[in-house]
Amino acid sequence: MPPTDDLDRTLLALLRRDGRAPVAKLATIVGRTRGTVQKRIDRMTGDGTIAGFTLRADDAGAVRAILLIEVAGLTAPSLLTRLRAMPEIHALHSTSGRYDLVAEIEAGTLPGIDRVLRAVQALPGVASTQTNLLLTTL
């Protein structure tokens, strides 16, 4: 269920920046009581608007890339299972256009990214790929 008002949207934005922010701190920022903020968070967690809280590690040394994958034939279900099993793939999305899938990849080094790319390209059902390294998060 989407956020219902500006307070929900503001709370979601604050939680995206810091999923561990204390409710009292959030309440102070938005100018509401702790109880009101807690009820909003509980409601959004209960209705699926907030699906979970995620740890964001310092990734200053990580190499990240976007991998576009063109799937050949009807091999998508088994291919998806294999892609999801790769720990370097942090997210996998279906997309429209020439490519069928978009994978968000993270490894410690460029050779690590290269190993992932070669492994993906070797999977049955992968027709072609295109890779874009992510340089700076803005």
Order of alpha helices (4+ residues) and beta strands (2+ residues): alpha-alpha-alpha-beta-alpha-beta-beta-alpha-beta
